[in-house]
Amino acid sequence: MNTELLEELMKISDEERAILEERPEVIKDLYTNQNNFVIESDKFLGDDSLIMVRKHTRFVDFPKHKHDYIEVNYVYHGQLKQTVGNEPLTLKKGELLFLNQHIEHEIEASAKEDIIINFIIKPEFFDFIFSFISADNTITKFIFSSLFNNSGSGQFLYFMVSEVESIQELVQKIIEEIINPSNLSESTIKLYMGLLLIELIKNVDKVKHNEENESSEYLIVESLKYIDQYYRTASLYDLSEKLNQTHYSLSKTIKKATKLTFKELLQERRLLKAKELLEHTIIPVTQVAEEIGYDNISYFYRIFKNKYGVTPKRFREQSER
């Protein structure tokens, strides 16, 4: 931990001083112009900014509220007690909580030693992040799509990752980059955040999320793992047997959660593997098609060109330049 940064964050802010000396309640005008308590990103972010960090204000309870942005709570020191939806949570040092715009939470007053860093992130920031996370990271995309959905349902992801050094190092770097910006900070932050999401998904066993979604999320994650591992011979009927589901209900669950059918997900995975084989091996195109599970070479050519804009042969020629 950066001790100099901790000392700086321990200092009493003007807002905190006003709370301690004048009024023991949240100064709502600092957070929203709305009658209902929806904290607005415009209060903190400039027109061109997509992400910033802010120290959580201590010494006062925050009543139930939502945000018009994605919020991430990170416990830099101490702890954070809050109720998310109807679920009480106590975040410990090094833990992260992602909250989407639709979930309501209330926070107990933090003590002086409780240093919480709030990431204020516009949803479009993640559009960029997911544009460069590899397309084979379908599991990553599904887990986070449950958070960044547009359905209006409240979602949270609570990562109990205080012991994962790689995650702690990345969060520290992001905080320092935002607090002490340089000309390259915007690109650097995007890179670190992309790496952070990948590290978080590697530790998906340490995540807690809305319990009402656990059953369907289990089915989707297992389905995506199956496609990733058995793409050459995968079938919806085989998968439904493995998961003890009817193929019809499983198909609907997959489509609802991922916006793609099983066949479309399988095709995406196969084409990604074909692209990899064309780039890094010299095996014939016909064999590439067979390797990914297609025995109809004409069909393979057609779907590959639809996906990448060129034939497999032309793609290989371009990648060899």
C-alpha positions in Angstrom: 0.0 0.0 0.0 1.1 3.5 -0.8 1.5 5.1 2.7 1.8 8.6 1.3 -1.5 8.2 -0.5 -3.1 6.7 2.6 -2.0 9.6 4.7 -3.5 12.0 2.1 -6.8 10.1 2.0 -7.0 10.1 5.8 -7.2 13.9 5.8 -10.5 15.4 6.6 -12.1 16.9 3.5 -14.1 20.2 3.5 -17.3 18.2 3.1 -16.4 15.9 6.0 -15.5 18.9 8.2 -18.9 20.5 7.4 -20.6 17.2 8.5 -18.6 17.0 11.7 -19.0 20.7 12.7 -22.3 21.9 11.2 -24.7 19.3 9.9 -24.6 15.5 10.5 -26.3 14.6 7.2 -25.5 14.2 3.5 -25.4 17.4 1.6 -27.6 16.2 -1.2 -27.0 19.3 -3.4 -23.4 18.0 -3.9 -24.7 14.8 -5.4 -27.9 15.5 -7.3 -30.3 18.1 -8.6 -33.2 15.6 -8.5 -35.9 15.3 -5.8 -35.3 11.6 -5.5 -31.8 10.6 -4.5 -30.2 9.6 -7.7 -26.5 10.6 -7.6 -25.5 12.2 -11.0 -22.3 11.6 -12.8 -22.4 15.2 -14.1 -21.6 16.3 -10.5 -18.2 14.6 -10.8 -17.3 14.0 -14.4 -16.5 16.5 -17.1 -18.1 16.3 -20.5 -15.3 14.2 -22.0 -14.6 12.1 -18.9 -15.8 8.5 -18.7 -14.2 7.5 -15.4 -12.9 9.0 -12.2 -12.3 8.1 -8.6 -13.5 9.9 -5.5 -13.0 9.2 -1.8 -16.2 8.2 -0.1 -17.4 10.8 2.4 -17.1 9.5 5.9 -18.9 10.2 9.2 -22.4 10.2 7.8 -25.1 7.7 6.8 -26.0 7.7 3.1 -29.7 7.0 2.8 -31.1 4.8 0.0 -30.0 6.0 -3.4 -29.2 5.0 -6.9 -26.7 6.4 -9.5 -27.0 7.3 -13.2 -23.6 5.5 -13.7 -21.8 2.3 -12.9 -20.3 2.6 -9.4 -17.4 0.5 -8.0 -16.7 0.6 -4.3 -13.1 -0.4 -3.3 -12.1 -0.7 0.3 -8.6 0.9 0.4 -8.4 0.7 4.2 -10.8 -0.4 7.0 -14.3 -1.6 5.9 -17.6 -0.5 4.4 -21.0 -1.5 5.7 -24.0 -1.2 3.4 -27.3 -2.7 2.4 -27.5 -3.4 -1.4 -31.1 -4.0 -2.4 -32.2 -5.9 0.6 -28.9 -7.6 1.3 -26.5 -6.4 4.0 -22.9 -6.5 3.0 -19.7 -5.7 4.8 -16.8 -5.1 2.4 -13.3 -5.7 3.8 -10.0 -4.2 2.8 -9.1 -5.0 -0.8 -12.7 -6.1 -1.8 -14.7 -4.7 -4.7 -18.4 -4.1 -5.3 -19.8 -3.3 -8.8 -23.2 -1.7 -8.8 -25.3 -0.9 -11.9 -27.5 2.1 -12.3 -30.7 0.3 -11.3 -29.8 -1.0 -7.9 -30.6 0.9 -4.7 -28.2 0.9 -1.7 -27.7 2.6 1.6 -24.4 3.0 3.4 -23.6 3.2 7.1 -21.4 6.0 8.3 -17.7 5.2 7.8 -15.2 5.9 10.6 -12.0 7.9 10.1 -9.9 4.8 9.3 -12.4 3.5 6.7 -11.0 4.7 3.4 -13.3 3.8 0.5 -12.5 4.7 -3.1 -15.6 5.1 -5.4 -15.1 4.6 -9.1 -17.6 6.7 -11.0 -17.9 5.1 -14.5 -20.2 6.0 -17.4 -21.5 2.8 -19.0 -20.0 3.6 -22.4 -16.6 3.2 -20.8 -17.2 -0.5 -20.7 -18.3 -0.6 -24.4 -14.7 0.3 -25.2 -13.2 -2.2 -22.7 -15.2 -5.1 -24.2 -14.2 -4.1 -27.7 -10.7 -5.2 -27.1 -11.2 -8.1 -24.7 -10.8 -11.2 -26.8 -14.0 -12.5 -28.4 -13.4 -16.0 -26.8 -14.0 -14.4 -23.4 -17.7 -15.1 -23.7 -17.9 -16.0 -20.1 -16.5 -12.6 -19.1 -19.0 -10.9 -21.3 -21.9 -12.8 -19.9 -20.9 -12.2 -16.2 -20.6 -8.5 -16.8 -23.6 -8.2 -19.1 -25.7 -9.1 -16.0 -24.3 -6.0 -14.5 -24.4 -3.6 -17.4 -27.8 -4.6 -18.7 -30.5 -2.3 -20.0 -33.4 -4.1 -18.6 -33.8 -1.8 -15.6 -33.1 -4.6 -13.1 -30.8 -3.9 -10.2 -27.6 -5.9 -10.2 -24.4 -6.1 -8.2 -21.2 -8.1 -8.2 -19.3 -8.4 -5.0 -15.7 -9.6 -5.5 -14.0 -11.0 -2.3 -10.5 -10.7 -3.8 -8.5 -9.1 -1.0 -5.9 -11.9 -1.2 -5.4 -11.8 -5.0 -2.2 -9.7 -5.5 -2.7 -9.2 -9.2 -6.0 -7.5 -8.6 -4.8 -5.4 -5.8 -1.8 -4.2 -7.9 -4.1 -3.2 -10.8 -6.6 -1.3 -8.7 -3.7 0.6 -7.0 -2.3 1.5 -10.4 -5.7 2.7 -11.6 -6.2 4.9 -8.5 -2.7 6.4 -8.8 -3.2 7.0 -12.5 -6.4 8.9 -12.0 -5.2 10.9 -9.0 -1.9 11.8 -10.7 -2.7 12.0 -14.4 -0.3 12.3 -17.3 -0.8 12.7 -21.1 -1.1 8.9 -21.5 -3.4 8.4 -18.5 -6.6 7.8 -20.5 -5.1 5.0 -22.5 -3.3 3.6 -19.5 -6.5 3.5 -17.4 -8.4 1.7 -20.2 -5.6 -0.9 -20.4 -5.5 -1.4 -16.7 -9.3 -1.7 -16.4 -9.4 -4.3 -19.2 -6.8 -6.3 -17.4 -8.7 -5.9 -14.1 -11.9 -7.3 -15.6 -9.9 -10.3 -17.0 -8.3 -10.9 -13.6 -11.7 -10.6 -11.9 -13.2 -13.2 -14.2 -10.3 -15.5 -13.5 -11.5 -15.3 -9.9 -15.2 -15.8 -10.6 -15.3 -18.4 -7.7 -14.8 -15.4 -5.4 -17.8 -13.4 -6.6 -21.2 -13.0 -5.0 -24.2 -11.6 -6.9 -27.9 -11.2 -6.8 -29.1 -14.6 -5.5 -32.3 -14.6 -7.6 -30.1 -14.9 -10.7 -27.8 -17.7 -9.6 -29.7 -20.6 -11.2 -29.8 -19.2 -14.7 -26.3 -17.7 -14.4 -25.0 -21.2 -13.5 -26.6 -22.7 -16.6 -25.2 -19.9 -18.9 -21.6 -20.2 -17.5 -21.7 -24.0 -17.8 -23.0 -23.7 -21.3 -20.3 -21.3 -22.3 -17.6 -23.4 -20.7 -19.0 -26.4 -22.7 -18.9 -24.5 -26.0 -15.4 -23.3 -25.3 -14.1 -26.8 -24.6 -16.1 -29.0 -27.0 -16.7 -26.5 -29.9 -15.7 -29.2 -32.5 -18.5 -31.6 -31.6 -20.8 -29.5 -29.4 -24.6 -29.8 -29.7 -27.5 -28.3 -27.8 -28.9 -31.8 -27.2 -25.7 -33.1 -25.6 -25.4 -30.0 -23.5 -29.0 -30.2 -22.3 -28.4 -33.8 -21.2 -25.2 -32.8 -19.2 -27.1 -30.0 -17.5 -30.3 -32.0 -17.0 -32.4 -29.5 -18.9 -34.8 -29.7 -21.8 -33.1 -28.5 -24.9 -36.0 -26.1 -25.5 -35.8 -24.4 -22.1 -32.0 -24.3 -22.2 -32.1 -22.7 -25.6 -34.5 -20.0 -24.3 -32.3 -19.3 -21.3 -29.2 -19.0 -23.4 -30.9 -16.6 -25.9 -32.4 -14.4 -23.1 -29.1 -14.0 -21.3 -26.6 -13.7 -24.2 -28.8 -12.3 -27.0 -27.4 -15.1 -29.1 -28.7 -18.6 -29.9 -26.6 -21.7 -29.0 -25.8 -22.1 -32.7 -24.6 -18.5 -33.0 -22.4 -18.9 -29.9 -21.0 -22.1 -31.2 -20.3 -20.5 -34.6 -18.5 -17.5 -32.9 -16.3 -19.9 -31.0 -15.5 -22.0 -34.1 -14.7 -19.0 -36.3 -12.4 -17.6 -33.6 -10.5 -20.9 -33.6 -10.4 -21.0 -37.4 -8.9 -17.4 -37.3 -6.3 -18.6 -34.9 -5.3 -21.6 -37.0 -5.1 -19.6 -40.2 -2.9 -17.0 -38.5 -0.5 -19.4 -36.7 -0.4 -22.7 -38.7 0.1 -23.7 -42.3 -2.5 -26.5 -42.3 -4.8 -26.4 -45.4 -8.0 -24.5 -45.2 -10.1 -27.7 -45.7 -8.4 -29.1 -42.6 -9.0 -25.9 -40.7 -12.7 -26.4 -41.4 -12.6 -30.0 -40.2 -10.6 -29.0 -37.1 -13.4 -26.7 -36.0 -16.3 -29.1 -36.7 -17.4 -28.2 -40.3 -17.4 -30.8 -43.1 -19.0 -28.5 -45.6 -16.2 -26.3 -46.9 -18.5 -24.0 -48.9 -20.5 -23.3 -45.8 -17.3 -22.6 -43.8 -16.1 -20.2 -46.5 -19.5 -18.4 -46.5 -19.8 -17.8 -42.7 -16.1 -16.9 -42.4 -16.4 -14.2 -45.1 -19.6 -12.9 -43.5 -17.7 -12.6 -40.2 -14.4 -11.2 -41.3 -15.1 -9.7 -44.7 -12.6 -11.9 -46.6 -12.3 -15.6 -47.5 -10.2 -17.9 -45.2 -7.5 -18.1 -47.9 -7.4 -14.3 -48.3 -7.3 -13.9 -44.6 -4.3 -16.1 -44.3 -2.5 -14.2 -47.1 -3.1 -10.9 -45.4 -1.9 -12.2 -42.0 1.4 -13.4 -43.6 2.4 -9.9 -44.8 
